[in-house]
Amino acid sequence: MSIRLEKHWKPLTLDEVDLLGRELGVYQIADEDGVVQKIGYAGGKSLFGLKSALEKEFHIREGRPHQFRCEVTMQYMSRYEELLMIHQADHHSLPPENEEDRPARLGALNPA
């Protein structure tokens, strides 16, 4: 089992988002080339979990093709920070849309 989020990308459309449950979890948004633009989470304050979080992401990007993948987890904050650290270790930076919202005390991973 990999610590990376390796699920298949799905098009960020309302039809795809409608198929999601209302669970808590983490997600990645990528452009049409598969370059991760944002890592996010649906936590306890998300009205309908991943479904409502990704509906919001769709409306922010409406008219521009994007894709998403997600993972259901009750430990969404620690998994969110883990995914940010993995991205930072792999790319030497956070995804563009996470640069402004970076956690105050984000740890670092040693690249393997």
C-alpha positions as CSV (number, residue, x, y, z in Angstrom):
1,M,0.0,0.0,0.0
2,S,1.4,3.4,-1.0
3,I,1.1,6.5,1.1
4,R,0.4,8.5,-2.1
5,L,-3.1,9.0,-3.3
6,E,-3.1,6.8,-6.4
7,K,-6.7,6.4,-7.3
8,H,-7.8,7.0,-10.9
9,W,-8.6,10.6,-11.9
10,K,-12.2,11.4,-12.7
11,P,-13.5,14.4,-14.6
12,L,-14.6,17.2,-12.2
13,T,-18.2,17.4,-13.3
14,L,-21.4,17.6,-11.4
15,D,-22.4,14.2,-12.6
16,E,-19.3,12.6,-11.2
17,V,-19.5,14.6,-7.9
18,D,-23.1,13.5,-7.6
19,L,-22.0,9.9,-7.3
20,L,-20.0,10.6,-4.2
21,G,-21.1,9.9,-0.7
22,R,-21.3,12.3,2.1
23,E,-18.2,11.0,3.9
24,L,-15.3,12.9,5.3
25,G,-12.0,12.6,3.5
26,V,-9.3,14.2,1.3
27,Y,-9.1,15.0,-2.4
28,Q,-6.8,16.3,-5.1
29,I,-7.7,18.5,-8.0
30,A,-5.6,18.4,-11.1
31,D,-5.6,20.3,-14.4
32,E,-6.4,18.4,-17.6
33,D,-2.7,17.3,-17.9
34,G,-2.9,15.6,-14.4
35,V,-0.8,18.3,-12.6
36,V,-2.1,18.6,-9.1
37,Q,-3.4,22.2,-8.4
38,K,-4.8,21.7,-5.0
39,I,-5.0,19.2,-2.1
40,G,-8.0,19.6,0.1
41,Y,-10.2,18.0,2.6
42,A,-13.9,17.6,3.6
43,G,-14.0,17.8,7.4
44,G,-16.5,18.1,10.1
45,K,-17.6,21.5,9.0
46,S,-18.4,20.3,5.4
47,L,-22.2,20.1,5.2
48,F,-22.2,17.0,3.0
49,G,-18.6,15.9,3.2
50,L,-16.7,15.2,0.0
51,K,-19.8,15.7,-2.1
52,S,-20.3,19.3,-1.1
53,A,-16.5,20.1,-1.0
54,L,-16.1,18.9,-4.6
55,E,-19.3,20.7,-5.8
56,K,-17.7,23.9,-4.5
57,E,-14.4,23.1,-6.3
58,F,-16.4,22.5,-9.5
59,H,-18.1,25.9,-9.3
60,I,-14.8,27.6,-8.7
61,R,-13.4,26.0,-11.8
62,E,-16.5,25.9,-14.0
63,G,-15.8,26.2,-17.7
64,R,-12.2,24.9,-17.3
65,P,-11.5,21.2,-17.5
66,H,-10.2,19.7,-14.3
67,Q,-10.1,16.2,-12.7
68,F,-10.3,14.9,-9.1
69,R,-9.6,11.9,-7.0
70,C,-10.5,11.4,-3.4
71,E,-10.1,9.1,-0.4
72,V,-12.6,8.6,2.4
73,T,-11.0,8.8,5.9
74,M,-12.0,9.9,9.3
75,Q,-8.4,11.1,9.9
76,Y,-8.8,13.8,7.2
77,M,-6.5,16.4,8.8
78,S,-3.5,14.1,9.3
79,R,-4.0,12.6,5.8
80,Y,-4.3,16.1,4.3
81,E,-1.1,17.2,5.9
82,E,0.6,13.9,4.9
83,L,-0.5,14.4,1.2
84,L,0.9,18.0,1.3
85,M,4.2,16.7,2.7
86,I,4.4,14.0,0.0
87,H,3.8,16.6,-2.7
88,Q,6.4,18.9,-1.2
89,A,9.0,16.1,-1.0
90,D,8.3,15.0,-4.6
91,H,8.0,18.5,-6.2
92,H,9.9,20.8,-3.8
93,S,6.8,22.9,-3.5
94,L,3.1,22.7,-2.5
95,P,0.4,22.7,-5.2
96,P,-0.2,26.2,-6.5
97,E,-3.6,26.6,-4.7
98,N,-2.1,25.4,-1.4
99,E,0.7,27.9,-1.2
100,E,-1.4,30.6,0.5
101,D,-3.2,28.2,2.9
102,R,-0.2,26.2,4.0
103,P,-0.5,24.8,7.5
104,A,1.5,26.8,10.0
105,R,3.6,23.8,11.1
106,L,3.8,21.5,8.1
107,G,6.5,18.8,8.6
108,A,8.8,17.4,6.0
109,L,9.4,14.0,4.6
110,N,12.8,12.7,3.6
111,P,12.7,11.7,-0.1
112,A,13.1,8.0,-0.6
